[in-house]
Amino acid sequence: MLTKKGEKTSPPDRSGSGEMSQLLFVTARPGIQLLWTVLVVSVFIYSIVWDKARHPWGIVAMCTSYALLLFGNHFVPFKKYRPFAFFLLMLACLGVISSIVYLTGDRASQLSFLFFMVPISAAAYYGYPGTMIVAAATALVRYLPYVSVNVSALAHFWLALTAFAYFVVGYIACYVFEGERMYARESIEYRHLLELSMEKERDVSLIYNMSRKFSYTLELDAVIETTAALARKILSSDGALVFLSEEGEPHLRAALGTLPFVKTSPTILPEGEGWLDRLRNGEDVIAENVSLEWLPLQDRDGTFGVAAVPMLVGRDVAGYLMCFSPAPRAFKEAHLEVLSTLASQSAVAVEKARLYTSALDEKTKVETILSALRDGLVVTDSEGVLIQTNPVAERLLDTTSRSIGLPLIEVLEPALRNANLGVYSPREAVEAVLEGRTIFGEISFAGETQVHAQAQFIPLKDQVGGVTGMVLFLHDITELKRIDELKSNFVSNVSHELRTPLTSISGFVSLLLAGRAGSLTPQQSEYLNIVSEQTVNLTRMIEDLLDLSRLQAGRVKTTVIPADIEQVVKAVSLHLSNSAETRQVELRTRIADDLPLAEADPDRIAQVLTNIISNAIKYTDAGGVVETKVVMNGSFLLVQVTDNGVGIPASALPHIFDRFFQAHSGEVDDRGGFGLGLSISREIVEMHGGKIWAESDEGRGSTFCFTLPAHED
């Protein structure tokens, strides 16, 4: 017979008897007793009346055996296996049958067939060995009347056949009863399996319904209430408890007992009890006679049986699920298996509900922050499709919530008046960011009032470095642009006003140094030379300021001709060779073959190259190399000036072309400069229709690039 896990099997009370045997010896017992009574009474009357009591000892033996048979049939219980007692009962039965046969004609009696009842009855109780012993005893008793008389060989033959018949009948009876017993065992096992199957089906159905309920809700309270209710129902327990891990300790979150669901006060799963410590160590636990006085339940007196399992998510414990009942031995090992399945499903649902709640909280925080930002923010997915904007970005881009789901470039391009993103167009910038690059620049938005914004295109990456989207920050710099324009006008005006006194100062210093006002002492000459040098520097700075102002105002006229860039590069390199030798820096040039002419003003391009190469020489240590390279890039000539100097910090790179900005102004060894050369270079390159940008790895050098349109024949 199949048993549940953990249950011990015990031997049957009676060896192999089946339902048919039980029916024969229990249900039909009154009828059998009546049959024997009728036989005994009939033989007794026959012996007294018709046979004149010729065999008194036979009558006494029959009555005595009958009394023993009645006694044994009454006191030998069929459901308990008593082989020796049943053998004595069979001997009493043989005594009754032998007496009846002897009194009704002995060897000529017509009731000798009654001997066949003995092996048949034995087969219903014994197995094959016991039945064969009883059949042998029956054959012996049947043969005893023939021992003291002379019988023919034929009689011995018939007696042998009769004895053999007893064995055959006993064997057949054993076979029949054994089949009946096997059928009975299989029926019992089948019923047991059917009950187990029905229980499993019920458990599976409940767990399936629980999973469906969990899939419909993301509320933590609903999940733990459903868990407690189903655990109580599946285990048929008096109550169920749910503990959830919070801040490293399991807190009671739900209690379902004899009363309806209880919202519990804060209770932590205690320590110190053996079964609770085993539960905390991750074991499934069944405990008997435990106290639950530490629980905030109204009905908690007495002792309880408890079944408890951890709620696992992977290897992490999300909490504990516990059922309790005052009934002794209310829980078995099989219950833990079902409870563990329920606990694992519940743990996943709890984790999902917690993540959902956390995600909602984070979403609320993010939305609050985005709404409060004074800068515009745009978020896209990995395909560049718009998924989120804040109010500032919606105002700048002139979009609504209906724009969500559109490609960013389709929303961005119509809103732009112009964009300065280095070498990239807006579409190229979006594509480059989605490939993992970060791009800074400035853009202007179309509208009744022009709005300028500083744009930062930043890729979003996952843990393995894959691009999952991008963020576009838009910082409104319209007011800064206006102030900058005012400053430029002021600087331009002041520069014009300063040129006249500087020219006078320079002239008079030259006269003094020439001795036109008398001879000078060596110290006076030294001081006047310093004044002259600083006057020249100040004049050059003023000229740069005026130059930059004129370039920004569009008042500089350039003479664009088909220019040979190779000649310009060589001339600038020759001009700066003395400076490079002084700093022990090697100048190199690498010009591609068959370069076309450029549409450019040679003097202005020479000014750009001078600014860039002189800066490279300044920030390259002795032994370094500065290389100028010119190649074709589509319909443009690409000029690259690369050094292996100190490089530019990443934080300074976006501002390197701003006026008066010096990336290394904080260094101890100040290398001079006013921070205007690169600003002037950008204005000149953009005036030619090209673009200029810089790339740098701090500590390893920098590369400045600009493009010029090629001359078309």
C-alpha positions in Angstrom: 0.0 0.0 0.0 1.3 3.4 -0.9 2.0 5.9 1.9 2.7 9.6 2.1 6.2 10.8 2.5 7.4 10.3 6.1 4.6 7.8 7.1 5.7 4.4 8.3 4.0 1.2 7.0 2.9 -1.5 9.5 2.3 -5.2 8.7 -1.3 -6.2 8.2 -3.3 -7.5 11.1 -4.1 -10.8 9.3 -2.0 -12.5 6.7 -3.2 -11.6 3.3 -7.0 -11.9 3.8 -9.1 -10.0 1.4 -12.6 -8.6 1.4 -14.2 -11.9 0.2 -12.5 -13.9 3.0 -13.7 -11.3 5.5 -17.2 -11.6 4.1 -17.0 -15.4 4.4 -15.8 -15.5 8.0 -17.4 -12.3 9.4 -20.6 -11.5 7.4 -21.5 -15.2 6.8 -20.5 -16.4 10.2 -24.2 -16.8 11.5 -25.1 -18.8 8.4 -22.1 -21.1 8.8 -23.0 -21.6 12.5 -26.6 -22.4 11.5 -25.4 -25.0 8.9 -23.2 -26.8 11.5 -26.0 -26.7 14.0 -28.5 -28.2 11.6 -26.0 -30.9 10.6 -25.1 -31.8 14.2 -28.7 -31.8 15.4 -29.8 -33.9 12.5 -27.0 -36.5 13.1 -27.6 -36.5 16.8 -31.4 -37.2 16.2 -30.5 -39.9 13.6 -28.0 -41.5 16.0 -30.5 -41.6 19.0 -33.7 -42.4 17.2 -32.8 -44.5 14.2 -29.4 -45.9 15.1 -30.4 -46.6 18.8 -27.3 -44.9 20.1 -25.0 -47.7 19.0 -22.0 -45.3 19.0 -22.2 -43.3 22.2 -18.5 -42.3 22.1 -19.1 -41.0 18.6 -22.0 -38.9 19.8 -19.9 -37.5 22.7 -17.0 -36.7 20.3 -19.4 -34.9 17.9 -21.0 -32.8 20.6 -17.6 -32.0 22.2 -16.0 -31.0 18.9 -19.1 -29.0 18.0 -18.8 -27.1 21.3 -15.1 -26.4 20.7 -16.0 -25.2 17.1 -18.6 -22.8 18.4 -16.2 -21.5 21.1 -13.3 -21.1 18.6 -15.5 -19.5 16.0 -16.7 -17.0 18.5 -13.4 -16.2 20.2 -10.9 -16.5 17.3 -11.1 -13.1 15.6 -10.8 -13.3 11.9 -9.2 -9.8 11.5 -6.2 -10.8 13.7 -3.8 -13.3 12.5 -3.6 -16.2 15.0 -2.3 -19.2 13.0 -2.0 -21.7 15.9 -5.5 -20.8 17.2 -7.0 -21.1 13.8 -5.3 -24.5 13.3 -7.0 -25.7 16.5 -10.2 -24.4 15.1 -9.6 -26.5 12.0 -8.9 -29.5 14.1 -12.2 -28.9 16.0 -13.9 -28.7 12.5 -12.3 -32.0 11.5 -13.5 -33.5 14.8 -17.1 -32.5 14.0 -16.9 -33.7 10.4 -15.2 -37.0 11.4 -17.9 -37.6 14.0 -20.7 -36.9 11.6 -19.2 -39.2 8.9 -18.6 -41.9 11.5 -22.2 -41.7 12.9 -23.8 -41.6 9.4 -22.2 -44.8 8.0 -18.5 -44.3 8.4 -16.9 -45.5 5.1 -20.3 -45.6 3.4 -21.4 -42.2 4.6 -22.8 -39.8 2.1 -21.5 -36.8 4.0 -17.7 -37.5 3.5 -17.7 -34.5 1.1 -17.7 -32.3 4.2 -14.0 -32.9 4.5 -13.4 -30.7 1.5 -14.7 -27.7 3.6 -11.6 -27.9 5.8 -8.9 -27.1 3.2 -11.2 -24.5 1.6 -11.7 -22.8 5.0 -7.9 -22.9 5.6 -7.2 -21.4 2.2 -9.3 -18.4 3.2 -7.1 -17.8 6.2 -3.7 -19.2 5.5 -1.4 -19.0 2.5 -0.2 -22.0 0.5 2.0 -23.6 3.3 -0.7 -23.4 6.0 -3.4 -24.7 3.7 -1.2 -27.7 2.6 -0.6 -28.6 6.3 -4.4 -28.5 7.0 -5.0 -30.6 3.8 -2.5 -33.1 5.1 -4.2 -33.2 8.5 -7.6 -33.7 6.7 -6.2 -36.6 4.7 -4.8 -38.1 7.9 -8.1 -37.9 9.8 -9.9 -39.2 6.7 -7.5 -42.2 6.6 -7.6 -43.1 10.3 -10.9 -45.2 10.1 -9.1 -47.5 7.6 -6.0 -48.2 9.7 -7.5 -50.9 12.0 -9.4 -52.9 9.3 -8.4 -54.7 6.2 -9.1 -52.8 3.1 -8.6 -53.7 -0.5 -6.0 -52.1 -2.7 -8.7 -50.4 -4.6 -9.9 -48.7 -1.4 -6.3 -47.6 -0.7 -6.2 -46.2 -4.2 -9.5 -44.2 -3.7 -8.2 -43.0 -0.3 -5.0 -41.7 -2.0 -7.0 -40.0 -4.7 -9.2 -38.4 -2.0 -6.1 -37.2 -0.1 -4.7 -35.8 -3.4 -8.1 -34.1 -4.0 -7.8 -32.4 -0.6 -4.5 -31.0 -1.6 -5.8 -29.9 -5.1 -8.9 -28.3 -3.7 -6.8 -26.5 -1.0 -4.4 -25.4 -3.7 -7.2 -24.1 -6.0 -8.9 -22.4 -3.1 -5.6 -20.7 -2.2 -5.2 -19.6 -5.8 -8.7 -18.2 -5.8 -8.4 -16.5 -2.5 -4.9 -15.2 -3.3 -6.3 -13.6 -6.5 -9.1 -12.1 -4.4 -6.5 -10.8 -1.9 -4.4 -9.3 -4.7 -7.5 -7.6 -6.1 -8.3 -6.3 -2.7 -4.8 -4.9 -2.2 -4.8 -3.4 -5.7 -8.3 -1.9 -4.9 -7.0 -0.4 -1.7 -3.9 1.0 -3.4 -6.0 2.3 -6.3 -8.3 4.1 -3.8 -5.3 5.5 -2.0 -3.7 6.7 -5.3 -7.1 8.1 -6.3 -7.3 10.0 -3.0 -3.7 11.2 -3.4 -4.5 12.3 -7.0 -7.6 14.1 -5.9 -5.6 15.9 -3.2 -2.9 16.8 -5.6 -5.4 18.0 -8.1 -7.0 20.1 -5.5 -3.6 21.5 -4.4 -2.6 22.2 -8.0 -5.9 23.8 -8.7 -5.6 26.0 -5.6 -2.0 26.9 -6.5 -3.0 27.6 -10.1 -5.8 29.9 -8.9 -3.3 31.5 -6.6 -0.9 32.2 -9.5 -3.8 33.7 -11.5 -4.7 36.0 -8.5 -1.0 37.0 -8.1 -0.8 37.8 -11.8 -3.9 40.1 -11.5 -2.6 42.2 -8.6 0.6 44.1 -7.8 -0.5 45.2 -4.4 1.6 43.8 -1.6 -1.3 43.6 1.0 -3.4 41.6 -1.5 -0.6 39.2 -2.2 0.1 38.3 1.5 -3.7 38.1 2.3 -4.1 35.7 -0.6 -1.1 33.7 0.5 -2.3 33.3 4.1 -5.9 32.3 3.0 -4.7 29.7 0.5 -2.1 28.2 2.9 -4.8 27.8 5.5 -7.2 26.2 3.0 -4.7 23.8 1.5 -3.4 22.5 4.8 -6.8 22.6 6.5 -5.1 24.4 9.4 -6.6 26.7 12.0 -4.4 29.6 11.0 -1.7 30.9 8.8 1.0 33.5 9.2 3.1 35.5 6.7 6.4 37.1 7.7 8.3 39.3 5.3 11.9 40.3 5.5 12.2 44.1 6.2 15.6 45.7 7.1 17.1 42.3 7.6 14.5 41.0 10.0 11.3 38.9 9.4 8.3 41.0 10.4 4.8 39.6 10.8 2.7 41.1 8.0 -0.4 38.9 8.0 -2.2 36.6 10.4 -5.3 34.5 9.6 -6.7 32.4 12.4 -10.0 31.6 14.0 -10.9 35.2 13.5 -10.9 37.0 10.1 -7.8 38.4 8.6 -5.9 40.5 11.2 -3.7 43.5 10.5 -1.0 42.8 12.9 1.1 45.1 15.1 4.9 45.0 14.4 6.2 41.6 15.4 9.6 40.1 14.6 10.1 36.3 14.3 11.8 35.5 17.6 15.1 33.6 18.1 16.2 31.0 20.6 13.7 28.2 19.9 15.1 25.3 18.0 12.4 25.1 15.3 12.5 28.8 14.8 16.3 28.8 14.4 16.1 26.0 11.9 13.5 27.9 10.0 15.7 31.0 10.0 18.5 28.8 8.6 16.3 28.0 5.6 14.9 24.6 6.6 11.3 23.4 6.2 10.0 22.7 9.7 7.3 20.7 11.4 7.1 21.2 15.1 4.7 19.9 17.8 3.5 21.3 21.1 4.9 24.8 20.6 3.7 28.0 22.2 2.6 31.0 20.1 2.2 33.4 23.0 4.6 35.8 21.2 2.1 36.4 18.4 -0.5 39.2 18.6 -3.4 36.9 18.2 -6.5 36.8 20.4 -6.7 33.0 20.5 -3.2 31.9 21.3 -3.4 29.9 24.5 -2.2 26.3 24.7 0.2 24.5 22.4 0.1 24.1 18.6 1.5 22.0 15.8 3.3 24.2 13.3 4.4 23.7 9.6 6.6 26.5 8.4 8.8 27.1 5.2 11.0 29.9 4.0 9.8 32.1 1.1 12.7 31.9 -1.3 13.5 34.0 -4.4 16.5 32.3 -5.8 18.7 31.9 -2.8 17.4 35.0 -1.0 14.8 34.7 1.7 11.9 37.0 1.2 10.0 35.9 4.3 8.4 32.9 5.9 5.0 31.1 5.6 3.6 29.3 8.6 0.5 27.3 9.4 -0.6 26.2 12.9 -3.2 24.0 14.4 -4.0 22.8 18.0 -4.8 19.3 16.7 -2.0 16.7 17.5 0.0 15.6 14.4 -2.0 17.9 12.2 0.9 18.2 9.6 3.0 15.7 7.8 6.0 15.9 5.5 3.8 15.9 2.4 2.2 19.1 3.6 5.7 20.8 3.5 6.1 20.1 -0.1 2.8 21.8 -1.0 3.5 24.7 1.4 6.9 25.2 -0.2 5.4 25.4 -3.6 2.9 28.0 -2.3 5.7 29.9 -0.5 7.9 30.1 -3.7 5.0 31.4 -5.8 4.1 33.9 -3.1 7.8 35.0 -2.7 7.9 35.8 -6.4 4.6 37.7 -6.2 5.9 39.6 -3.1 9.1 40.5 -4.9 7.1 41.6 -8.0 4.8 43.7 -5.8 7.7 45.3 -4.0 9.5 46.1 -7.3 6.3 47.6 -8.7 5.9 49.8 -5.6 9.5 50.8 -5.8 9.2 51.6 -9.5 6.1 53.7 -8.8 7.9 55.6 -6.1 10.9 56.1 -8.3 8.7 57.2 -11.2 7.0 59.7 -9.0 10.4 61.0 -7.8 11.7 61.2 -11.4 8.6 63.0 -12.7 8.8 65.5 -9.8 12.5 66.2 -10.5 11.9 66.5 -14.3 9.0 68.9 -13.8 11.1 71.0 -11.4 14.2 71.1 -13.8 14.9 74.5 -15.4 16.7 72.7 -18.2 15.1 70.8 -20.9 15.4 67.0 -20.9 14.6 64.5 -23.6 14.9 60.7 -23.3 14.9 58.2 -26.2 15.2 54.4 -26.5 18.0 52.6 -28.3 16.3 53.4 -31.7 16.2 57.1 -31.1 12.5 57.1 -30.5 11.2 59.7 -28.1 9.9 58.2 -24.8 9.9 61.1 -22.3 10.2 64.9 -22.2 9.9 67.4 -19.4 7.8 70.7 -19.7 10.9 72.8 -20.5 11.9 70.5 -23.4 8.3 70.5 -24.7 8.3 74.3 -24.7 11.7 74.5 -26.5 10.8 71.9 -29.1 7.2 73.1 -29.4 5.9 69.5 -28.8 3.0 67.8 -26.9 2.5 64.4 -25.4 1.5 63.2 -28.9 5.1 63.5 -30.0 6.0 60.5 -27.7 6.8 57.6 -29.9 8.2 59.6 -32.8 11.9 59.6 -33.8 13.8 62.3 -32.0 15.3 63.7 -35.2 11.8 64.2 -36.7 10.9 66.3 -33.6 14.2 68.1 -33.3 15.0 69.2 -36.9 11.8 71.2 -37.5 12.4 73.1 -34.3 16.0 74.2 -35.0 17.1 77.4 -36.6 20.8 76.4 -36.6 23.1 74.0 -34.8 26.8 74.0 -33.9 27.6 70.4 -32.9 31.2 70.3 -34.2 31.6 68.2 -37.2 28.1 66.7 -36.9 24.7 67.6 -38.2 21.8 67.1 -35.8 20.9 63.8 -37.5 24.6 62.6 -37.5 24.8 63.7 -33.8 21.8 61.5 -32.9 23.3 58.5 -34.8 26.7 59.0 -33.2 25.3 59.1 -29.7 23.3 55.9 -30.2 26.6 54.4 -31.2 28.0 55.4 -27.8 29.6 58.8 -28.3 28.9 61.9 -26.2 28.4 65.2 -28.1 28.3 68.8 -26.8 27.3 71.9 -28.7 24.9 74.8 -29.1 21.6 74.9 -31.0 19.2 77.7 -31.7 15.4 77.2 -31.8 13.1 78.8 -34.4 10.2 80.9 -33.1 9.1 84.4 -32.6 11.9 84.9 -30.2 15.1 83.1 -30.9 16.2 80.8 -28.1 19.8 79.6 -27.7 20.5 76.4 -25.8 23.6 74.5 -24.8 23.0 70.9 -26.0 24.5 67.7 -24.4 23.8 64.4 -26.2 24.6 61.6 -23.7 24.2 57.9 -24.4 22.5 55.6 -21.8 24.4 52.4 -21.3 23.6 49.1 -19.6 26.0 47.1 -17.3 27.8 45.5 -20.3 28.3 48.8 -22.1 25.4 48.4 -24.6 23.6 51.6 -25.6 20.0 51.4 -24.4 19.0 55.0 -25.3 20.1 58.6 -25.0 19.5 61.7 -23.0 19.5 65.2 -24.5 20.0 68.1 -22.0 19.0 71.6 -23.2 20.3 74.5 -21.1 18.8 77.8 -22.1 21.7 80.3 -22.7 19.7 83.0 -24.5 20.4 85.5 -21.7 24.0 84.5 -21.6 24.3 85.1 -25.3 22.7 88.5 -25.0 25.1 89.4 -22.2 28.0 88.0 -24.3 27.0 90.2 -27.2 26.9 93.3 -24.9 30.3 92.3 -23.6 31.6 91.9 -27.2 30.4 95.3 -28.2 31.9 96.8 -25.1 35.2 95.1 -25.7 35.2 96.2 -29.3 34.6 99.8 -28.4 37.2 99.7 -25.6 39.7 98.1 -27.9 39.2 100.9 -30.5 39.7 103.5 -27.8 42.8 101.8 -26.4 44.6 101.6 -29.8 45.4 105.4 -29.9 47.1 105.7 -26.4 48.9 102.4 -27.0 50.2 103.7 -30.3 51.5 106.8 -28.5 53.1 104.8 -25.7 54.8 102.5 -28.2 56.1 105.5 -30.2 57.5 107.4 -27.3 59.1 104.3 -25.8 60.8 103.8 -29.2 62.1 107.4 -29.1 63.4 107.0 -25.6 65.2 103.8 -26.5 66.7 105.5 -29.6 68.2 108.2 -27.4 66.2 111.0 -28.8 65.7 112.4 -25.3 69.2 111.9 -24.1 71.3 108.9 -23.1 69.8 106.2 -20.9 71.3 104.2 -18.1 71.4 100.4 -18.5 68.6 100.0 -15.9 66.4 102.6 -17.7 67.0 100.7 -21.0 66.0 97.4 -19.4 62.8 98.9 -18.0 61.9 100.6 -21.3 62.4 97.3 -23.1 60.0 95.5 -20.7 57.4 98.3 -21.3 57.9 97.9 -25.1 57.4 94.1 -24.9 54.2 94.4 -22.8 53.0 97.2 -25.1 53.4 94.8 -28.1 51.5 92.0 -26.2 48.8 94.4 -25.2 48.5 95.6 -28.8 48.4 92.0 -30.1 45.6 91.2 -27.6 43.6 94.3 -28.7 44.1 93.3 -32.3 42.8 89.8 -31.5 39.8 91.3 -29.7 39.0 93.6 -32.6 39.6 90.7 -35.0 37.2 88.5 -33.1 34.6 91.2 -32.8 34.8 91.9 -36.5 34.5 88.2 -37.3 31.5 87.7 -35.0 29.8 90.8 -36.4 30.5 89.6 -40.0 32.5 92.7 -40.8 35.6 90.9 -41.9 35.9 90.4 -45.6 37.9 87.4 -46.8 39.5 86.8 -50.2 38.5 83.2 -50.9 40.5 81.8 -53.8 41.6 78.3 -54.9 44.4 77.9 -52.3 47.1 75.3 -52.0 46.8 74.1 -48.4 50.1 72.2 -48.6 52.0 75.5 -49.2 50.1 77.2 -46.3 51.0 74.3 -43.9 54.7 74.4 -44.9 54.8 78.2 -44.5 53.3 78.1 -41.0 55.6 75.2 -40.0 58.6 77.1 -41.2 57.5 80.2 -39.3 57.1 78.2 -36.1 60.2 76.1 -36.4 62.3 78.4 -34.2 59.7 78.2 -31.4 59.6 74.4 -31.8 63.4 74.1 -31.6 63.4 76.3 -28.5 61.0 73.9 -26.8 62.8 70.8 -28.3 59.6 69.7 -30.1 59.6 68.1 -33.5 57.3 69.4 -36.2 56.1 67.0 -38.8 53.8 67.3 -41.8 52.0 64.6 -43.7 50.1 65.7 -46.8 48.1 63.3 -48.9 49.0 63.0 -52.6 46.9 64.6 -55.3 45.1 66.9 -52.9 42.8 69.4 -54.7 42.9 73.1 -54.0 40.8 74.5 -51.2 38.2 77.3 -51.4 39.9 79.5 -48.7 41.7 82.7 -47.8 45.3 81.6 -47.4 46.1 84.3 -44.9 43.2 83.5 -42.6 43.8 79.7 -42.8 47.5 80.4 -42.0 46.2 82.4 -38.9 44.1 79.3 -37.9 47.1 76.9 -38.3 49.4 79.3 -36.5 47.0 79.4 -33.5 46.6 75.7 -33.3 50.2 74.6 -34.0 51.6 77.2 -31.6 49.3 76.0 -28.8 50.3 72.4 -29.5 54.0 73.4 -29.2 53.3 75.2 -26.0 51.6 72.2 -24.3 54.0 69.6 -25.5 57.0 68.7 -23.4 60.6 68.5 -24.7 61.0 65.5 -27.0 57.4 65.5 -28.1 56.0 65.6 -31.6 53.5 67.8 -33.3 52.2 66.5 -36.6 50.0 68.3 -39.2 48.1 66.0 -41.5 45.9 66.9 -44.5 43.6 64.3 -46.2 40.4 64.3 -48.2 37.1 63.7 -46.4 34.3 63.6 -48.9 34.0 67.0 -50.6 36.1 68.6 -47.8 39.8 68.8 -47.0 40.4 67.6 -43.4 43.3 69.2 -41.5 44.4 67.5 -38.3 47.1 68.8 -35.9 48.0 66.1 -33.4 50.4 66.3 -30.4 51.5 64.0 -27.6 51.4 66.7 -25.0 49.5 67.2 -21.7 46.1 66.8 -23.3 42.8 68.6 -22.4 40.6 67.6 -19.4 37.3 66.1 -20.4 35.4 68.8 -18.5 37.2 71.6 -20.4 36.8 70.0 -23.9 33.3 71.4 -24.6 34.5 75.0 -23.8 37.8 74.9 -25.6 36.6 77.3 -28.3 35.0 79.8 -25.9 36.5 83.3 -25.6 39.1 83.8 -22.9 38.8 80.1 -21.9 42.1 78.4 -21.0 42.0 74.7 -20.3 45.3 74.8 -18.3 44.9 78.2 -16.6 45.4 76.5 -13.2 48.8 75.1 -13.9 51.8 76.3 -12.0 53.9 76.8 -15.1 51.6 79.3 -16.9 52.4 79.1 -20.6 50.9 82.4 -21.6 48.1 83.2 -24.0 44.8 85.1 -23.7 42.4 82.4 -24.7 41.3 84.1 -27.9 43.2 82.2 -30.6 40.9 79.2 -30.8 37.8 81.4 -30.7 39.2 83.3 -33.7 40.1 80.0 -35.4 36.5 78.8 -35.0 35.0 82.0 -36.5 37.4 81.8 -39.5 36.7 78.1 -40.2 33.0 78.5 -39.9 33.2 81.6 -42.1 34.7 79.4 -44.8 31.8 76.9 -44.4 33.8 74.3 -42.5 33.8 72.9 -39.0 36.3 72.8 -36.3 36.5 70.5 -33.2 39.0 68.9 -30.8 39.6 65.4 -29.4 41.8 64.7 -26.5 42.9 62.1 -24.0 44.2 63.9 -20.9 47.9 63.0 -20.4 48.3 61.6 -23.9 47.8 64.5 -26.2 45.2 66.2 -28.3 44.0 66.4 -31.9 42.5 69.6 -33.4 40.6 69.1 -36.7 39.0 71.5 -39.1 37.5 71.1 -42.6 37.6 73.3 -45.7 35.6 72.9 -48.8 37.5 71.6 -51.8 37.8 73.7 -55.0 35.7 72.2 -57.8 37.2 72.7 -61.3 
